[in-house]
């Protein structure tokens, strides 16, 4: 496939970013061959995807190092994240290099975030997805500690999210994580399902449906693809959407009178 060849050439001549950009451009070339000229918007899509990937892995490193130590659990999470993206070994090396760069104490992440704002800042959903991935990174060891929470809030603010919006994202990810691990326990699963949607038993059916639709819209694959989320990351967003769907179905079933 073109994407692997071009990625290697880009890495050889231009380093990490050249490799990532080469991979994305090659993937677009593959898509063009399969679906024709209407399938892509080359310049905007390539630039957004390159910057998004760079920012994700660099800031993941930053978050992992927030408490002073990058743990084996955090490294394992990044490896699992890369596997979900379906990266080949050479592209895994590029992602790991970005992660390590972000974890360096002397590394200044300011230019990375300014570049993200310049290229992706107008697409609110991309900013939200970036923060979701970073919160999940912090949560990889089971808890978002004080240093991580402070850094995440600062990153969210620098990327243009107010603290209310950040707190809603944080609660959403925490609740969905709890729901994902509690489904086997019937006594708590329904309560976690409500929290995963950001609602309670006191909310009406219509209020719950609105919350569900809002979350599903946030994770909608077509919407995220159109805004520049790399295609390989769509499946991770889809996993979040599936958790939302399961939670909503459980709530609807519990509210439906049984014959």
C-alpha positions in Angstrom: 0.0 0.0 0.0 1.1 3.5 -0.8 0.7 4.7 2.8 3.4 2.5 4.2 5.9 3.3 1.4 5.3 7.0 1.6 5.5 7.0 5.4 8.9 5.4 5.3 10.1 7.9 2.7 8.7 10.8 4.7 10.4 9.6 7.9 13.7 9.1 6.1 13.8 12.7 4.8 11.8 14.7 7.2 11.7 12.8 10.5 8.7 11.9 12.6 6.2 14.4 11.2 7.3 13.5 7.7 6.6 9.9 8.5 3.1 10.6 9.9 2.2 13.0 7.0 3.5 10.4 4.5 1.3 7.7 6.1 -1.8 9.9 5.9 -1.1 11.1 2.4 -0.5 7.5 1.3 -3.7 6.4 2.9 -5.5 9.1 1.0 -3.9 7.9 -2.2 -5.1 4.4 -1.5 -8.6 5.8 -0.8 -8.5 7.8 -4.1 -7.6 4.7 -6.0 -10.5 2.9 -4.4 -13.2 5.5 -4.4 -12.2 8.3 -6.8 -11.6 12.0 -6.5 -14.7 12.8 -4.5 -13.6 10.7 -1.6 -11.1 13.1 -0.2 -10.2 16.8 0.5 -6.4 16.3 0.3 -4.9 19.5 1.8 -7.3 20.1 4.7 -7.7 16.4 5.7 -4.0 15.6 5.6 -3.0 18.7 7.6 -5.7 18.2 10.3 -5.0 14.5 10.6 -1.2 15.0 10.9 -1.6 17.7 13.5 -4.2 15.8 15.5 -2.0 12.6 15.7 1.0 14.7 16.7 -0.9 16.5 19.4 -2.6 13.3 20.8 0.7 11.4 21.3 2.7 14.3 22.5 0.1 15.4 25.1 -0.4 11.7 26.1 3.3 11.8 27.1 2.7 15.0 28.9 -0.2 13.6 30.9 1.6 10.4 31.7 4.6 12.3 33.1 2.4 14.8 35.1 3.0 13.0 38.4 6.7 12.6 37.7 6.8 9.0 36.6 5.6 7.2 33.5 4.3 3.9 34.8 4.2 0.5 33.0 0.4 0.7 33.1 0.5 4.0 31.1 3.0 2.6 28.6 0.8 -0.5 28.2 -2.2 1.8 27.6 -0.4 3.6 24.8 0.6 0.3 23.3 -3.0 -0.8 23.4 -4.1 2.5 21.9 -1.6 2.1 19.0 -2.8 -1.5 18.4 -6.4 -0.3 18.2 -5.3 2.1 15.5 -3.8 -0.8 13.6 -0.4 0.8 13.2 2.4 -1.3 11.7 5.7 -1.5 13.7 7.4 1.5 11.9 4.4 3.7 12.6 4.2 2.5 16.2 7.8 3.7 16.5 6.8 7.2 15.3 3.9 7.4 17.8 6.1 6.2 20.7 8.8 8.8 19.8 6.1 11.5 20.0 4.9 10.1 23.3 8.5 10.1 24.7 9.1 13.6 23.4 6.0 14.8 25.3 7.1 13.1 28.5 10.5 15.0 28.5 10.5 17.4 31.5 12.2 20.1 29.4 9.8 19.8 26.4 7.5 22.8 25.8 4.1 21.6 24.6 3.0 25.2 24.0 3.9 25.2 20.3 2.1 21.9 19.8 -1.1 23.2 21.2 -0.8 26.5 19.2 -0.4 24.4 16.1 -3.5 22.3 17.0 -5.5 25.5 17.6 -4.4 27.0 14.3 -5.3 23.9 12.3 -8.0 22.2 14.3 -9.2 24.8 16.7 -12.4 25.7 14.8 -13.6 22.1 14.9 -15.0 21.9 18.4 -15.6 18.1 18.2 -11.9 17.5 17.4 -10.9 19.4 20.5 -13.4 17.4 22.6 -12.1 14.1 21.2 -8.5 15.1 22.0 -9.5 15.9 25.6 -11.4 12.6 25.8 -8.3 10.6 24.7 -6.1 12.5 27.2 -8.6 11.8 30.1 -8.6 8.2 29.2 -4.8 8.2 29.2 -4.9 9.7 32.8 -7.4 7.1 33.8 -5.4 4.1 32.5 -4.1 3.4 36.0 -7.7 3.6 37.5 -7.7 7.1 38.8 -7.1 10.7 37.7 -4.7 12.0 40.3 -4.3 15.6 41.4 -1.4 16.4 39.1 -3.0 14.9 36.1 -6.3 16.6 36.8 -4.6 20.0 37.1 -2.7 19.5 33.8 -5.8 18.3 32.0 -7.8 21.3 33.1 -4.9 23.6 32.0 -4.7 21.9 28.5 -8.5 22.2 28.1 -8.3 25.9 29.0 -5.4 26.5 26.6 -7.4 24.7 23.8 -10.4 27.0 24.4 -12.7 24.8 26.5 -14.1 26.5 29.6 -14.0 24.7 32.9 -17.6 23.7 32.8 -17.2 22.0 29.4 -14.0 20.3 30.6 -15.8 19.0 33.8 -18.6 17.6 31.7 -16.2 15.7 29.5 -14.3 14.5 32.6 -17.5 13.2 34.2 -18.6 11.7 31.0 -15.4 9.7 30.5 -15.3 8.6 34.2 -18.9 7.5 34.1 -18.5 5.6 30.9 -15.5 3.9 32.2 -17.3 2.8 35.4 -20.2 1.6 33.3 -17.9 -0.4 31.1 -16.6 -2.3 34.1 -19.8 -2.7 36.1 -22.2 -4.3 33.6 -21.7 -7.7 35.2 -23.1 -6.4 38.5 -26.8 -6.1 38.0 -27.4 -4.1 41.2 -25.1 -1.2 40.1 -25.2 -1.4 36.3 -28.4 0.6 35.8 -27.1 3.4 38.1 -23.9 3.5 36.1 -25.8 3.6 32.9 -27.6 6.7 34.0 -24.3 8.3 35.0 -22.7 7.3 31.6 -25.4 9.4 29.9 -25.0 12.2 32.4 -28.6 11.9 33.6 -30.5 10.4 36.6 -33.6 8.4 37.4 -35.4 11.7 38.0 -35.0 12.8 34.3 -37.9 12.3 31.9 -37.7 10.0 29.0 -37.4 12.9 26.6 -34.5 14.4 28.7 -32.7 11.1 28.6 -33.2 10.7 24.9 -31.8 14.2 24.3 -28.7 13.4 26.4 -28.3 10.1 24.4 -28.6 11.8 21.1 -26.1 14.5 22.0 -23.5 12.0 23.0 -24.1 9.9 19.9 -23.8 13.0 17.8 -20.4 13.7 19.4 -19.1 10.3 18.5 -20.8 10.0 15.1 -18.2 8.5 12.7 -19.3 10.5 9.6 -19.3 13.8 11.5 -15.8 13.1 13.0 -14.4 11.9 9.7 -15.7 15.1 8.0 -14.0 17.3 10.6 -10.6 15.6 10.2 -10.4 12.8 12.8 -7.9 10.2 11.4 -9.8 7.3 10.0 -8.0 4.8 12.2 -9.2 6.7 15.3 -12.8 6.5 14.3 -13.1 3.0 15.6 -12.0 4.2 19.1 -14.7 6.8 19.0 -17.1 4.1 17.9 -16.3 2.1 21.0 -17.4 5.1 23.1 -20.6 5.3 21.0 -21.3 1.6 21.6 -21.0 2.1 25.4 -23.5 5.0 25.2 -25.8 2.8 23.1 -25.7 0.0 25.6 -26.3 2.3 28.5 -29.3 3.9 26.8 -30.8 0.5 25.8 -30.5 -0.6 29.4 -32.3 2.5 30.7 -35.0 2.2 28.1 -35.6 -1.4 28.9 -35.8 -0.7 32.6 -38.4 2.0 31.9 -40.5 -0.1 29.6 -43.4 -1.9 31.3 -43.0 -5.6 31.2 -46.0 -7.7 30.0 
